[in-house]
């Protein structure tokens, strides 16, 4: 437990795969309201590190000082206490603290913590690091990587968005407003719907094909979510939403006519104030024709395959 030590902000450790930098940076901008310039960011905003595939871990900063000795004295004056704990040193590019020095400093601050050190199954992780000429110490929470379990849904399609991209799109859509009313009007097997629900968002899925809609329902049920899938044509949707998410259908076996794609964008304009659309080619002109203004755009690249994620209002 924490002995009434006030939180002084958070340090988020960021990581992304090749081809995901653009998407990661846009997600961090939406979630934290700041540009990502390195593989970490400081923020006063409290976000569960497991919410994003790009957040490796989060340090809740309880102590900070320009020198290690100053930080050590802070911990000594107001120490933490846990049943079992483990101290880790967070390494970043450009650090000059050598291995032996890291171990020694971890050991010294660890001796100040009440409770029993446990290297294998600690109930609390603690993190120590140095960044930009300042030392930080606090509780450390790694990403649970629960999103990985969504890769084994009962039903999916080879051409569906990956779980990683779907989770990022969900975070772009929800941001920090869990009350936002969202619709995926062409939801398929519900990949994006599941990710929006997982991050706490408020979403409805709409699917034209009853057999595909059933698969989406089964996927949600598999992960313990109530059914939010409705069957119908996007042109028949009567309710209005804050935001629509569209993974634009291409017809991987029977190509979809450009007129149908334009219709989907036009209908998205009718039913929602904002749009996040995923496309295989840039469709800026088609979006403008539908009445949208492009606010942000990024891309997710895997090999030679590119998906463009465009945020519109």
N, C-alpha and C positions, 0 to 999 in steps of 0.2 A: 504494500500500500504506500501511498505518497503522504508524507508528513506535512501537509499544508504548504507544499512548495508551489508557488504560482507558476503557471505555464507562461513562457516567454516567446511563444511562437512555435513554428514547426519547420523542420528541414525535410524536404521530400527528395529522395534519391530516385532519379529518373533513368530509365533504360529503354531502348527501342532497337528493333531489328533493322537490318538494311532494307531500305525502301519505305520505312515507316516514319522517318524523321519529320516530314511535312505534316503528316496526320497527328503525330505526337505533339508537335509544337502548337498546332491549332487547338487540340484538346486542352492543353495546359493553359492556353490563353483564355479559353472559355471558362474553365474551372476556377482559375486563380486570378484572372484579370491582369496577367503580366506575360511578357515575352520570355520564352525559354532560351537562354543564351549558353547554357552548359547543361551537364547531366545532373543537375540538382537545382532546387529553388527553395528560397525561404518565403514563408507566407504566414499571416495570422489566421488564415482560413483553415478550419478543421475539416478535412476530407478523409474518409476511410481509405487507407492505401490499397485495400483490396478492390476498390471500385474501378480502378483503371489498370489495364494490362501494362501500362507504361511506368507505373510507380512501383519501384522495387521494394522500398521500405520507407517508413516515416519515423523521424526522430522528434519526439515531443521535447522541446528545449526547456529544461528546468533550471539550468545553470549556464551562464556564459561569462567569459572574461577575456581580456586581451592576452593574458598569460596563463599558462597551465597552473602555476603556483597560486595565482589569484583564484582560479576556478576550484582548485583543490581546497583552499581555505573556505570557499563558499559551501562546498559539500560537507566539509568538516563541521562547520557551524550549524548546518541544518541538514543532517544526513537523511537518506531514504532507508526504508526497511521493508524487506519482503521475506516470505517464507523460504523461497529459493530463487536464485537469480544467476545471471551470467552476463559479464561485461564484454562487449565487442568494440573494436576500433573500426570506424567507418573510413575507408580509404578513398581518396579522390586524386585525380590527375593533378600533378604539380606539387603534391605534398612533399615536404623534405624531412619528415620525421622518420628516422630509421627504424628497422624492425625491432631491435633490442630496446630502443627508447619507447616504442609503442607498447611493448609488453610491460615494461617497468611502470609506465604511467597508468596503464590499465590496472596493474596489480595494486599500485598505491591507492588509487581512488576506490578500487574494489574493497579494500580493507576497511573503508569508512562506511560501507553499506551494512545495515543490520540484516541478519538472516544468514542462510547457508548458501555458499556458492555451489552451483550444480552445472557441470559442463555438458551434461547430456540431456536432461529433461527439466530445464528451469521453468518456473512458472512466470518469470519476468525477465525479459531481455533489456539490458541497458546499453546505451551507445555513447562512445566518446569520440570526438573528432576535432580536427583543426581545419578551418577554412578562412581564407582571406585575412589571415593574421589574427584570428580570434578562435578561442576554444569553446566547445559546446559539450554538454553532458545532459542526458535525460533518458526517458524510456524509449525503447525501440520496438516498433511494430512492423514485422515483415508482411508483404503481400501474401495472402493465403492461397492465391492462384486458384480459387474456386471456379473461375471461369473455364478452366481446362475441362472440367466435368461436362460442360455444355458441348464439347466436341463429340460426345458420344450420345447425342440425342437419339430417341427411338426412330425419328424420321428426319431425313435431310436430303438435299440434292447436291450433286457435285458442283453445280454452278452457283450455289448459294453463296452469299457473303461469308467470309471466314468469321469465326467467333471473335477474333481479335479486332477486325475492322468493325464488326457489328457492335461490340462493346464501346469502341471509340465513338461511333455514330450515335449510340445511345447517350453517351456523356455530352456530346455536342448538342443533342436535342434537349436534354433535361437541364444541363448546366447546374446551377444552384437553386433552381426553382422546381420543387417537387410537386407543386400544384398545377403546373402547366398541363393543359389537356392536349394530348398527342394522338395522332392516328397514323397507322401504316395502312394505306388504302389498297395496297397490292401486296399483302403480307406473306404470301406463299406458305411455307412450313413454319413461319413464326420466329425465325432466327433473331430478327431485330426486336420483335415484340418481347421475347424472352429476356433479352439484354436490358431493355428499358425497364421492365418489371424488376429485374435483379438490382438495378441501381436505385430503385425506389420511385421510378417515374409512374405517371398516370397515362396509360395508353390503351387504345382499342385497335385491334387488327381487323382488317376487312379483306375477304378473299372471294373471288368470283367462282372458283371451282370448288364445289362441296367436298370432293374427295381430298383435295389439298387442304382445305379448311379443317377437315377432320384430323389430318396429320398435325396441323398447328395446335389444335386442341389437345391432342395426345402428348405433344411435346411439353406444353405448359403443365398439364396434369402430372407428367413424369417428375417435374421439379417442384411440385407442390403448389402451383399457382391456379387460381380459379380461371375459368374460361372467360376470355375477353375477345374472342374471335366471333365476328359476324359474317354471314354469307351474303354477298350481293355485288352488284356492279358499282364501280366508283361513281358512275354518273347518277346513281340513285341515292347516294349519301345525302341526307338532309341536314344533319347536325353540322355545326361550325366548330372548328378546333383552333387552338393557339398555334399548333405546328403540325405539319405532315412530314413523314419520312417516306421517301420513295426510292427503292432500289429498282431503277427503271427496267422493266421487262424488255428482253431482246429477242426472245423466242429462239432458244439455242437449237431447237430441232426444226421448228417452223418459224422462220424470220417474221418479226412483227413489223408491220408497215410504219414508216415515219409518221403517218397521219394518226395512228393509234398512240404512238409515243407522245405526240403533240397534244392529243386529247387528254392524256393522263396528266400532263403538266398544266393544261388549262383547267382541268377539274381540281387539281391540287390548289390552284389559285382561288378557285371558288369556295373550297371547303376549309381553308386554313389561312391564317395571317402570315405564317412563315413556312419555309420549306427547307428541308435538307434532302438533297437528291444525290444518288450514287449512279454514275454513268460510266460507260466504257470508252466514250469519247467526250470531248468537251461539247456542251450543248448550250453555250452562252446565248446564242442568238435565239434558239428555241425558247429558252427561259424568259428572255426579254419579250418575245412575242406573246408569251402567256401572261405577261404583266408583272413579272418578278424583277427585282433589283438584286444583283449579286453582291453579297456582303463579304463573304470569305470563300476561299477555295483552296483545297489541298489535294494531294494524291497519295494513294497507297500502291506501291510497286512490288510485284513479286515476279521475278524473272523478267520476261518480256510483256507481262500482263499488267496493265495499269487501270486502276479505278479512280475516277475523279469524284471527290466529295465536295459539293457546292452548297453553301448556306445562303439562303435568299430571304428577302422580306418583300 
